[in-house]
Amino acid sequence: MDGFTINNRLDYFRFNVNPTKRNNSYVVTQFKKGIVRVIYNDEYENKTLLKYGIRSYKNEMNPNYPMMAWDPKGTRISVLYTTEGKLNLFVYDIINRQKQIKIDLTKEFDQVQDMKYMLNSNTLLLTAVKNGHTDIFTYDIQKEKAKQITNDVYDDLDASFVAFPNKTGIIFSSNRPTPLAKSSDAVLPSDSKYNIFLITDFGDKPELNQITQLSKLKYGNARSPMQYNESHFTFVSDENGVGNRYAGFFTTKKAGLDTLVLIADQILRNPSAKEVDSTLKAYRKTDVDSIAVVSVSEDSAYTFPLTNYQSTLAETRIAGDNNQVSEVTRQSDDKVLYKLKIDEMTLRRRNVTAQPTEYMKKLMGEYKDTAAVKKAIAEAKKEEDIFQTEFANEKKDSTAAGKEVTGTVAKYDVLKTIKKFRYKPLKFSVDYGSAGFTSGVLINRYQPYGGGAGPIQLNSGTPLNGLIRLGTTELMEDVKITGGFRISTNLKDNEWLMSYQNYKRRFDWGATYYRNVQGRDVPVYFVDSSGNIIGQTNYPGKSFTNLYQVNVSYPFDKSKSIRLTTGIRSDKSVVSSVDNTSNSIESSKTLYSTTKLEYVYDNSMNPAMNIWNGLRYKIYFDYNRQINKVQFADGPSTFNLGFDARYYYPIYRNFIWAGRAAGDFSWGNQKLIYYLDGVDGWLMFGQNNKNGKERYFNTANQPVDPNYAFESLTVNMRGFIQNVANGNNAVVINSEFRLPVVSTFFNRTFNNSFLNNFQIVQFIDLGTAWNGAYSGIKRPVSRYNLSPNGQQGPLTVTVKAGGIGPFAGGYGFGARSTLLGYYLKYDVAWPMNVFFKGKPVMYFALGFDF
């Protein structure tokens, strides 16, 4: 009928062909980069009936959903799927082209494994899991009522309605050892092969049903049984090592009536009076609960192969009652869907032999029939052996033989005194523990404004710091507690973090405490009698930041969530005593209420280290308000609106293109200042000024507005040192081609993490920062005012930075890999002036992604 091309990012499952004889329409599940679609194809035109999911791997997909079923007339399609833990069913009418019925089955079943229609368009036949057992159910769509057909500890799968001469019923696949196998809770799980069974006389009491075994395979499993023609059924078996189609010839004859006596949970079939009396005595009853008379038939079947395929039959389903079935086979990178008529010739001749594969021949040679052993164990069991166990019976103590033991017999069942205890105590275990070096931001991206001094290393005055982190989690991972301590190489700049997170409900919430102590230059302002700023100088000192915050998060699904964080921030500046002026300066403390609202979308995958596929972004809004006395500002408020969007496009295997666009826009009485250029985690060792040249931070480009409350970095912007531009607004655009050499060009891995994770990168960065309104955006400029001896020069030279339009630009190449457990990045970048002209700027950093 049709062919479907499959690859690592696209595949098709659960083909369902329209049962109408002359109609070639079908429904199919399409998996494409994690997105699942139910597609209805009619005359080569596709219509999407259902779409859900996020970017994920194929093995993360639930193999049972979505599932579809045609009604016998081929006019309606039932689709069963799960989202957000709910089991949903809808019925699509192909005539009216609308979803007529929508039902929530979450309370009815734990999971549904197969779905078909019965004789009419209102009754579904389901194989479902309920209370831990896989059984067969019928479901009335109009009444929204389920009826249980089987109720035992065995797995009953692939149920389908059949109508043979003189008998109708439900044919299914099961791992029960025999049709009359015990089904009490004391029975151990079965390790038998799956065979074909037929259940009839299904009524309100599943225990009264008659079950007949139609196949008895010795090596493989029998699955997907269905009606083939008037007196034959068909199924798929891998008895020879390859999934082939088999057929079975069914016959039946009446065998009379059986009398069933029900006493408590025991069913006695044609019992004697003595047997009834002993059972009544055992249950302390005076009369039986009920008596039923059921019709019994003697059923038999002869099975034989119909095909001898070279590749396994992937899927098969019945296509209505018009002597048709559908098959799906995989041929290289294609799946082919067939709609087949009944092979009457093969049914008559029965001349196909499914030769076992070499692998199955080996298994057959190693196979030992344990039926005799099991029979001997069963016969050896005594009447007092109530429960089945996987252990052999122990020998009785010979010293106790022949001795009469007297005692009082308990008048009650001990099992009835067993109580169920709820899981109450929280049991915690170690989640992770780590100690190492870091150059990234621990939690707080904003730090107090430093008066235009640099280089900027957020929350620390040193480029490389030691970090100790510990985490503990509750047994069900509903509660997580983490803590961290970071100490700098100068032993002065330290950070502490403690966090509690609760994930028990749909709303996630938590609380965090963060403390930062950092040695830095403290700006001191001189004012006149009117309060106007007449001068500024920087003194060495320390800043103490304490952050107390709570957070709430609501996930819409696995990829989308909205998050709110609010708290109190305390910034205290202490000036070191270096002269009389500094001795007279009192410590200043500022309190802020902080609020951050963000929307996060993450539909990406991580196939290799620092390699991603998909889209992720976040949009956030910050509002800080000074709540103690406002000084040197016109008001207490700080506003900031920002975004960060990243898209990763796979080119070939793990070779990708990564694009990023980010922006921050601050306004209010106490604004944020953003310094442009540099990279995340830049290891800036040594002094900024070396041999009269600035290495990391452009000190000449001073901010034009002193009323800033906080400062931060806008990265990545390679090709320049920090502070090529600054202001309360900033925009950055990044483009990278990332080529992991080993995982792209080799089909093997090496016993060396440096080689396995080695990447070559080509990048282009554009960015700008400006102060004031949006009309003030322009190309950044670089200012130089140093004399040859490194002192302050009398003349300032302003040079427009290389770039495009209002953006400064840089380009270059880089390499990434892991060394001693750390992910290292080395970049060489040139500004966009003349092609590869001048000495490039080199960056050595720690950290992932951009």
TIVEXPA-131828 format. One record per residue (C-alpha): x, y, z; residue number from 1. Coordinates in steps of 0.25 Angstrom, whole numbers, plus 5000, padded with zeros to 4 digits. Layout:
N
      u      v      w   fivex
      X      Y      Z     NUM
...
REM end
This chain:
850
      u      v      w   fivex
   5000   5000   5000       1
   5010   5010   5005       2
   5024   5012   5009       3
   5029   5021   5021       4
   5044   5025   5022       5
   5050   5024   5036       6
   5062   5030   5042       7
   5068   5034   5055       8
   5058   5046   5056       9
   5046   5041   5049      10
   5038   5028   5051      11
   5024   5022   5050      12
   5017   5013   5059      13
   5003   5006   5061      14
   4998   5006   5047      15
   4983   5004   5046      16
   4976   5001   5033      17
   4962   5005   5030      18
   4953   4992   5031      19
   4945   4996   5019      20
   4949   4987   5007      21
   4950   4997   4996      22
   4956   5008   5005      23
   4971   5010   5007      24
   4971   5021   5017      25
   4978   5018   5030      26
   4983   5025   5043      27
   4997   5024   5048      28
   5006   5030   5059      29
   5017   5038   5055      30
   5029   5041   5064      31
   5038   5053   5059      32
   5048   5059   5068      33
   5040   5055   5081      34
   5027   5061   5075      35
   5016   5050   5074      36
   5005   5052   5064      37
   4993   5043   5061      38
   4991   5045   5046      39
   4979   5041   5038      40
   4982   5038   5023      41
   4971   5038   5013      42
   4974   5038   4998      43
   4988   5042   5001      44
   4984   5054   5009      45
   4988   5055   5023      46
   4980   5061   5035      47
   4986   5062   5049      48
   4976   5057   5059      49
   4986   5059   5071      50
   4999   5065   5074      51
   5007   5066   5087      52
   5020   5064   5093      53
   5034   5071   5094      54
   5047   5068   5088      55
   5052   5055   5093      56
   5059   5042   5089      57
   5051   5030   5084      58
   5054   5021   5096      59
   5047   5032   5105      60
   5034   5030   5097      61
   5023   5022   5105      62
   5022   5010   5096      63
   5007   5008   5098      64
   5002   5022   5094      65
   4995   5027   5086      66
   4987   5015   5081      67
   4976   5015   5071      68
   4965   5006   5067      69
   4955   5007   5055      70
   4940   5003   5058      71
   4935   4991   5049      72
   4928   5000   5039      73
   4941   5009   5037      74
   4934   5022   5040      75
   4940   5025   5054      76
   4954   5025   5060      77
   4956   5024   5075      78
   4969   5030   5080      79
   4975   5027   5094      80
   4986   5035   5099      81
   4992   5040   5112      82
   4996   5054   5116      83
   5000   5060   5129      84
   4997   5047   5136      85
   4983   5046   5130      86
   4978   5035   5121      87
   4969   5041   5111      88
   4960   5035   5100      89
   4953   5042   5088      90
   4945   5037   5076      91
   4947   5044   5063      92
   4936   5043   5052      93
   4942   5043   5038      94
   4928   5046   5032      95
   4926   5059   5041      96
   4941   5062   5042      97
   4940   5065   5057      98
   4943   5059   5071      99
   4930   5055   5076     100
   4933   5048   5089     101
   4944   5051   5100     102
   4945   5042   5112     103
   4955   5042   5124     104
   4959   5028   5127     105
   4969   5031   5138     106
   4960   5026   5149     107
   4956   5013   5141     108
   4970   5008   5138     109
   4985   5009   5142     110
   4989   5007   5128     111
   4983   5002   5115     112
   4992   4993   5106     113
   4983   4990   5094     114
   4970   4994   5089     115
   4960   4989   5078     116
   4945   4989   5075     117
   4935   4978   5078     118
   4923   4975   5068     119
   4917   4989   5069     120
   4923   5004   5069     121
   4919   5006   5084     122
   4927   4995   5091     123
   4942   4995   5092     124
   4951   4983   5096     125
   4962   4987   5104     126
   4975   4980   5110     127
   4978   4988   5122     128
   4985   4989   5135     129
   4977   4990   5148     130
   4981   4988   5162     131
   4994   4983   5157     132
   4988   4972   5148     133
   4987   4972   5133     134
   4973   4967   5129     135
   4963   4968   5118     136
   4951   4978   5119     137
   4940   4983   5111     138
   4936   4998   5111     139
   4923   5004   5107     140
   4926   5017   5101     141
   4912   5023   5103     142
   4910   5019   5117     143
   4925   5021   5121     144
   4925   5007   5128     145
   4935   4996   5128     146
   4933   4981   5130     147
   4944   4972   5134     148
   4945   4959   5126     149
   4958   4953   5133     150
   4963   4954   5147     151
   4975   4947   5150     152
   4990   4949   5153     153
   4994   4945   5138     154
   4997   4955   5127     155
   4986   4955   5117     156
   4989   4963   5104     157
   4984   4966   5090     158
   4970   4963   5092     159
   4961   4962   5080     160
   4947   4957   5077     161
   4945   4944   5069     162
   4932   4937   5064     163
   4934   4923   5060     164
   4924   4913   5056     165
   4916   4909   5069     166
   4924   4918   5077     167
   4928   4932   5080     168
   4937   4938   5089     169
   4950   4947   5092     170
   4963   4941   5087     171
   4976   4946   5094     172
   4990   4944   5097     173
   4994   4940   5111     174
   5006   4934   5119     175
   4997   4925   5128     176
   5003   4911   5128     177
   4989   4904   5126     178
   4975   4909   5124     179
   4971   4904   5138     180
   4983   4910   5145     181
   4981   4915   5159     182
   4979   4930   5160     183
   4979   4933   5175     184
   4988   4944   5181     185
   4997   4933   5186     186
   5001   4929   5172     187
   5015   4933   5168     188
   5017   4941   5155     189
   5017   4932   5142     190
   5030   4930   5134     191
   5022   4922   5123     192
   5023   4926   5109     193
   5011   4934   5103     194
   5001   4925   5096     195
   4987   4927   5090     196
   4975   4925   5098     197
   4960   4926   5096     198
   4950   4931   5107     199
   4935   4929   5106     200
   4922   4931   5114     201
   4928   4944   5119     202
   4918   4950   5129     203
   4917   4958   5142     204
   4926   4948   5149     205
   4940   4946   5142     206
   4943   4933   5150     207
   4931   4926   5143     208
   4937   4928   5129     209
   4942   4916   5122     210
   4956   4917   5116     211
   4962   4909   5105     212
   4976   4908   5100     213
   4978   4908   5085     214
   4993   4908   5084     215
   5005   4901   5091     216
   5018   4907   5087     217
   5030   4901   5092     218
   5041   4912   5089     219
   5035   4925   5084     220
   5023   4934   5088     221
   5010   4935   5081     222
   5004   4949   5080     223
   4994   4958   5073     224
   4983   4947   5071     225
   4971   4951   5062     226
   4960   4945   5053     227
   4965   4940   5040     228
   4953   4934   5033     229
   4941   4926   5037     230
   4948   4915   5044     231
   4963   4920   5045     232
   4970   4929   5054     233
   4984   4935   5052     234
   4995   4940   5061     235
   5009   4944   5060     236
   5020   4935   5067     237
   5035   4936   5067     238
   5037   4921   5070     239
   5047   4920   5059     240
   5054   4933   5063     241
   5047   4942   5053     242
   5033   4948   5055     243
   5024   4940   5045     244
   5009   4939   5043     245
   5003   4926   5048     246
   4989   4921   5046     247
   4980   4911   5054     248
   4968   4903   5050     249
   4958   4903   5061     250
   4947   4893   5064     251
   4938   4891   5076     252
   4926   4882   5081     253
   4917   4882   5093     254
   4922   4874   5105     255
   4910   4876   5114     256
   4907   4885   5127     257
   4916   4887   5139     258
   4911   4891   5153     259
   4919   4902   5160     260
   4918   4904   5175     261
   4923   4917   5181     262
   4927   4917   5195     263
   4934   4930   5199     264
   4946   4931   5189     265
   4946   4917   5185     266
   4939   4911   5173     267
   4936   4896   5173     268
   4934   4890   5159     269
   4924   4878   5160     270
   4928   4875   5175     271
   4923   4863   5183     272
   4915   4865   5196     273
   4927   4862   5204     274
   4936   4873   5197     275
   4925   4883   5199     276
   4924   4880   5214     277
   4939   4881   5217     278
   4939   4894   5210     279
   4928   4900   5218     280
   4935   4895   5230     281
   4948   4901   5226     282
   4941   4915   5224     283
   4931   4913   5236     284
   4919   4914   5228     285
   4906   4907   5228     286
   4902   4908   5214     287
   4908   4911   5200     288
   4908   4925   5195     289
   4902   4922   5181     290
   4901   4911   5170     291
   4903   4913   5155     292
   4901   4904   5144     293
   4910   4907   5131     294
   4911   4900   5118     295
   4924   4893   5115     296
   4930   4891   5101     297
   4942   4883   5096     298
   4950   4892   5088     299
   4962   4888   5079     300
   4972   4895   5070     301
   4983   4891   5060     302
   4993   4902   5057     303
   5003   4903   5046     304
   5012   4914   5039     305
   5007   4923   5028     306
   5020   4930   5025     307
   5035   4929   5025     308
   5039   4943   5026     309
   5054   4947   5026     310
   5051   4959   5035     311
   5042   4960   5046     312
   5027   4964   5044     313
   5027   4978   5052     314
   5012   4980   5053     315
   4999   4973   5049     316
   4984   4977   5052     317
   4971   4972   5047     318
   4965   4980   5036     319
   4950   4978   5039     320
   4942   4966   5037     321
   4944   4965   5022     322
   4955   4955   5021     323
   4966   4965   5022     324
   4978   4967   5031     325
   4989   4978   5031     326
   5004   4976   5032     327
   5016   4985   5034     328
   5030   4980   5031     329
   5043   4987   5032     330
   5052   4987   5019     331
   5065   4995   5022     332
   5061   5009   5025     333
   5047   5007   5021     334
   5034   5002   5027     335
   5024   4996   5017     336
   5009   4995   5020     337
   5001   4984   5014     338
   4986   4981   5014     339
   4985   4966   5011     340
   4974   4957   5007     341
   4973   4943   5013     342
   4983   4933   5007     343
   4973   4922   5004     344
   4983   4913   4997     345
   4993   4913   5008     346
   4982   4910   5018     347
   4978   4897   5010     348
   4992   4892   5007     349
   4999   4896   5020     350
   5012   4894   5013     351
   5020   4905   5019     352
   5032   4902   5028     353
   5038   4913   5037     354
   5052   4908   5038     355
   5059   4913   5051     356
   5070   4922   5051     357
   5084   4919   5055     358
   5082   4926   5068     359
   5069   4918   5071     360
   5076   4905   5067     361
   5086   4908   5078     362
   5075   4911   5088     363
   5067   4899   5085     364
   5079   4891   5087     365
   5081   4897   5101     366
   5066   4896   5105     367
   5062   4886   5116     368
   5048   4882   5118     369
   5045   4885   5132     370
   5031   4881   5131     371
   5034   4867   5138     372
   5041   4874   5149     373
   5030   4883   5152     374
   5020   4872   5152     375
   5028   4864   5162     376
   5029   4876   5171     377
   5014   4878   5170     378
   5011   4864   5173     379
   5021   4865   5185     380
   5013   4876   5191     381
   5005   4873   5203     382
   4991   4878   5207     383
   4998   4887   5217     384
   5006   4894   5206     385
   4996   4906   5204     386
   5005   4916   5197     387
   5014   4914   5185     388
   5029   4917   5186     389
   5041   4917   5178     390
   5048   4908   5188     391
   5047   4893   5189     392
   5041   4887   5201     393
   5050   4885   5213     394
   5052   4871   5219     395
   5044   4869   5232     396
   5052   4868   5245     397
   5053   4853   5247     398
   5054   4855   5263     399
   5040   4860   5263     400
   5034   4849   5255     401
   5023   4840   5262     402
   5022   4850   5273     403
   5008   4856   5276     404
   5007   4871   5278     405
   4996   4877   5285     406
   4992   4891   5286     407
   4981   4901   5285     408
   4976   4904   5270     409
   4975   4919   5267     410
   4960   4923   5265     411
   4963   4934   5256     412
   4971   4936   5243     413
   4985   4943   5246     414
   4985   4949   5232     415
   4973   4957   5236     416
   4980   4965   5247     417
   4991   4970   5237     418
   4990   4985   5236     419
   4995   4994   5225     420
   5004   5006   5230     421
   5005   5019   5222     422
   5018   5024   5218     423
   5021   5035   5227     424
   5035   5037   5231     425
   5044   5044   5221     426
   5056   5036   5218     427
   5068   5044   5213     428
   5080   5039   5205     429
   5092   5046   5199     430
   5088   5052   5185     431
   5102   5057   5181     432
   5115   5063   5187     433
   5126   5070   5180     434
   5138   5078   5182     435
   5146   5085   5171     436
   5149   5099   5164     437
   5139   5108   5158     438
   5138   5122   5151     439
   5123   5123   5149     440
   5112   5130   5157     441
   5107   5122   5168     442
   5093   5128   5169     443
   5093   5143   5168     444
   5096   5150   5155     445
   5095   5164   5160     446
   5105   5171   5169     447
   5106   5185   5175     448
   5111   5196   5166     449
   5126   5197   5167     450
   5127   5211   5161     451
   5132   5207   5147     452
   5144   5199   5153     453
   5148   5186   5146     454
   5151   5175   5142     455
   5137   5170   5146     456
   5137   5156   5152     457
   5123   5154   5157     458
   5122   5151   5172     459
   5137   5149   5174     460
   5150   5157   5172     461
   5158   5145   5167     462
   5156   5137   5154     463
   5157   5123   5160     464
   5150   5118   5173     465
   5148   5106   5181     466
   5134   5100   5182     467
   5129   5090   5191     468
   5114   5085   5189     469
   5106   5075   5196     470
   5092   5070   5193     471
   5082   5061   5200     472
   5069   5056   5195     473
   5057   5049   5201     474
   5054   5035   5196     475
   5043   5039   5187     476
   5051   5051   5182     477
   5040   5060   5187     478
   5049   5068   5196     479
   5063   5073   5193     480
   5073   5080   5201     481
   5086   5086   5196     482
   5097   5094   5201     483
   5110   5100   5196     484
   5122   5108   5200     485
   5131   5115   5191     486
   5145   5120   5195     487
   5154   5129   5186     488
   5168   5127   5184     489
   5171   5140   5192     490
   5164   5134   5204     491
   5155   5147   5205     492
   5144   5146   5195     493
   5135   5135   5200     494
   5120   5130   5197     495
   5110   5121   5205     496
   5098   5115   5200     497
   5086   5107   5206     498
   5074   5103   5199     499
   5061   5095   5202     500
   5052   5090   5190     501
   5039   5083   5191     502
   5033   5076   5179     503
   5022   5068   5185     504
   5011   5075   5178     505
   5009   5082   5164     506
   5013   5095   5170     507
   5028   5094   5174     508
   5033   5103   5185     509
   5046   5105   5192     510
   5054   5115   5201     511
   5068   5119   5199     512
   5079   5127   5207     513
   5091   5132   5200     514
   5103   5140   5206     515
   5114   5147   5199     516
   5126   5154   5204     517
   5135   5161   5194     518
   5147   5170   5195     519
   5145   5181   5185     520
   5147   5196   5183     521
   5136   5204   5190     522
   5131   5217   5183     523
   5131   5228   5192     524
   5123   5241   5188     525
   5125   5255   5193     526
   5114   5264   5193     527
   5112   5279   5196     528
   5102   5285   5206     529
   5091   5284   5196     530
   5093   5269   5195     531
   5099   5270   5181     532
   5110   5260   5177     533
   5123   5268   5175     534
   5133   5257   5174     535
   5135   5242   5175     536
   5147   5233   5179     537
   5149   5218   5182     538
   5154   5212   5195     539
   5158   5198   5197     540
   5147   5191   5205     541
   5137   5179   5206     542
   5123   5177   5202     543
   5114   5167   5209     544
   5102   5162   5202     545
   5091   5154   5209     546
   5079   5149   5201     547
   5067   5142   5207     548
   5057   5138   5197     549
   5046   5128   5194     550
   5042   5122   5180     551
   5029   5116   5174     552
   5029   5109   5161     553
   5017   5104   5153     554
   5020   5094   5141     555
   5010   5094   5130     556
   5017   5082   5124     557
   5031   5076   5123     558
   5036   5088   5115     559
   5028   5100   5120     560
   5028   5106   5134     561
   5025   5120   5140     562
   5034   5123   5152     563
   5033   5134   5163     564
   5044   5137   5173     565
   5043   5148   5184     566
   5051   5152   5196     567
   5060   5162   5203     568
   5074   5166   5199     569
   5083   5173   5208     570
   5096   5180   5203     571
   5106   5185   5213     572
   5118   5193   5209     573
   5130   5194   5219     574
   5142   5204   5215     575
   5155   5199   5220     576
   5163   5209   5229     577
   5174   5215   5220     578
   5174   5230   5224     579
   5167   5240   5232     580
   5156   5241   5222     581
   5153   5226   5221     582
   5153   5226   5236     583
   5142   5235   5237     584
   5133   5228   5227     585
   5122   5220   5233     586
   5118   5206   5227     587
   5106   5207   5218     588
   5095   5197   5218     589
   5084   5196   5207     590
   5072   5187   5208     591
   5064   5183   5195     592
   5051   5175   5193     593
   5054   5166   5181     594
   5044   5160   5171     595
   5047   5152   5159     596
   5036   5146   5150     597
   5041   5137   5138     598
   5035   5128   5127     599
   5044   5117   5123     600
   5043   5108   5111     601
   5052   5097   5109     602
   5050   5087   5098     603
   5064   5083   5096     604
   5072   5070   5097     605
   5087   5068   5100     606
   5092   5056   5092     607
   5107   5060   5095     608
   5115   5069   5104     609
   5112   5083   5101     610
   5104   5079   5089     611
   5089   5081   5089     612
   5077   5080   5079     613
   5065   5088   5080     614
   5060   5101   5085     615
   5060   5107   5099     616
   5058   5121   5104     617
   5053   5129   5116     618
   5047   5143   5118     619
   5048   5150   5131     620
   5045   5162   5139     621
   5052   5168   5151     622
   5047   5178   5161     623
   5056   5183   5172     624
   5051   5193   5182     625
   5060   5199   5193     626
   5052   5199   5206     627
   5061   5206   5215     628
   5066   5221   5214     629
   5068   5225   5199     630
   5081   5232   5197     631
   5087   5239   5184     632
   5075   5234   5176     633
   5062   5240   5171     634
   5054   5228   5176     635
   5055   5214   5181     636
   5051   5205   5169     637
   5059   5197   5159     638
   5053   5190   5147     639
   5059   5180   5138     640
   5053   5173   5126     641
   5061   5162   5119     642
   5061   5150   5110     643
   5071   5139   5106     644
   5067   5130   5094     645
   5076   5119   5089     646
   5073   5109   5077     647
   5082   5097   5073     648
   5081   5092   5059     649
   5087   5078   5056     650
   5095   5078   5043     651
   5101   5064   5042     652
   5101   5054   5054     653
   5106   5063   5066     654
   5111   5074   5057     655
   5102   5086   5060     656
   5099   5101   5058     657
   5096   5108   5071     658
   5090   5122   5071     659
   5087   5131   5083     660
   5080   5145   5084     661
   5079   5151   5098     662
   5076   5165   5103     663
   5074   5173   5116     664
   5067   5186   5118     665
   5067   5193   5131     666
   5060   5206   5135     667
   5055   5213   5148     668
   5062   5222   5158     669
   5073   5212   5162     670
   5077   5205   5149     671
   5086   5193   5145     672
   5098   5195   5137     673
   5103   5185   5127     674
   5117   5183   5123     675
   5119   5178   5109     676
   5129   5168   5104     677
   5137   5156   5109     678
   5132   5142   5112     679
   5126   5134   5123     680
   5135   5128   5133     681
   5147   5136   5127     682
   5160   5132   5135     683
   5166   5146   5136     684
   5179   5143   5143     685
   5189   5155   5146     686
   5187   5170   5146     687
   5178   5177   5137     688
   5189   5187   5133     689
   5202   5180   5127     690
   5213   5188   5120     691
   5204   5200   5118     692
   5193   5192   5112     693
   5179   5188   5118     694
   5177   5173   5117     695
   5163   5170   5122     696
   5156   5183   5125     697
   5155   5197   5118     698
   5156   5207   5129     699
   5155   5219   5120     700
   5141   5216   5116     701
   5134   5221   5128     702
   5119   5221   5131     703
   5112   5234   5128     704
   5101   5232   5138     705
   5105   5230   5153     706
   5092   5226   5158     707
   5093   5211   5157     708
   5090   5201   5168     709
   5095   5188   5162     710
   5105   5184   5151     711
   5106   5171   5142     712
   5112   5166   5130     713
   5106   5164   5116     714
   5113   5152   5109     715
   5118   5146   5100     716
   5124   5157   5092     717
   5138   5152   5087     718
   5148   5161   5080     719
   5149   5172   5090     720
   5152   5173   5105     721
   5142   5176   5115     722
   5135   5190   5115     723
   5135   5192   5100     724
   5122   5198   5103     725
   5113   5200   5115     726
   5099   5205   5119     727
   5086   5201   5125     728
   5082   5194   5112     729
   5089   5183   5105     730
   5087   5173   5093     731
   5096   5161   5089     732
   5095   5151   5077     733
   5104   5139   5076     734
   5106   5129   5065     735
   5114   5116   5067     736
   5117   5104   5058     737
   5121   5093   5068     738
   5128   5081   5062     739
   5131   5069   5072     740
   5142   5062   5064     741
   5141   5048   5070     742
   5126   5046   5071     743
   5124   5052   5057     744
   5134   5045   5049     745
   5136   5032   5057     746
   5127   5021   5061     747
   5135   5018   5073     748
   5139   5024   5086     749
   5153   5025   5092     750
   5158   5023   5106     751
   5161   5037   5107     752
   5151   5048   5111     753
   5159   5059   5105     754
   5159   5053   5091     755
   5144   5048   5092     756
   5139   5062   5096     757
   5149   5070   5087     758
   5141   5081   5079     759
   5145   5091   5068     760
   5137   5104   5068     761
   5135   5115   5059     762
   5128   5127   5064     763
   5122   5141   5061     764
   5118   5150   5072     765
   5110   5163   5071     766
   5106   5172   5082     767
   5104   5186   5087     768
   5100   5194   5100     769
   5095   5208   5102     770
   5090   5217   5112     771
   5076   5224   5112     772
   5065   5222   5102     773
   5065   5213   5091     774
   5068   5224   5081     775
   5082   5225   5088     776
   5086   5211   5082     777
   5099   5213   5073     778
   5112   5206   5070     779
   5121   5205   5082     780
   5134   5212   5082     781
   5147   5209   5089     782
   5154   5221   5097     783
   5169   5221   5099     784
   5175   5232   5108     785
   5188   5225   5113     786
   5202   5231   5110     787
   5213   5222   5106     788
   5218   5220   5120     789
   5205   5215   5125     790
   5200   5228   5132     791
   5188   5236   5130     792
   5190   5243   5116     793
   5186   5257   5113     794
   5178   5253   5101     795
   5167   5243   5099     796
   5165   5236   5086     797
   5152   5230   5082     798
   5151   5219   5072     799
   5138   5213   5066     800
   5138   5198   5069     801
   5138   5189   5057     802
   5124   5183   5055     803
   5112   5183   5047     804
   5102   5195   5048     805
   5099   5198   5063     806
   5106   5185   5067     807
   5121   5183   5071     808
   5125   5170   5064     809
   5136   5159   5066     810
   5139   5146   5060     811
   5149   5135   5062     812
   5151   5120   5065     813
   5152   5112   5078     814
   5154   5098   5084     815
   5147   5091   5095     816
   5149   5079   5103     817
   5150   5073   5117     818
   5163   5072   5125     819
   5163   5066   5139     820
   5148   5067   5139     821
   5147   5081   5135     822
   5141   5086   5123     823
   5151   5096   5117     824
   5149   5107   5106     825
   5159   5114   5098     826
   5155   5124   5088     827
   5163   5133   5078     828
   5155   5145   5073     829
   5157   5157   5064     830
   5149   5170   5063     831
   5141   5172   5051     832
   5151   5183   5045     833
   5159   5177   5034     834
   5159   5162   5031     835
   5169   5155   5041     836
   5176   5168   5043     837
   5184   5171   5056     838
   5186   5163   5069     839
   5174   5155   5073     840
   5169   5155   5087     841
   5170   5141   5094     842
   5160   5135   5104     843
   5162   5124   5113     844
   5150   5120   5121     845
   5142   5109   5129     846
   5128   5105   5126     847
   5118   5100   5116     848
   5110   5105   5105     849
   5112   5120   5101     850
REM end
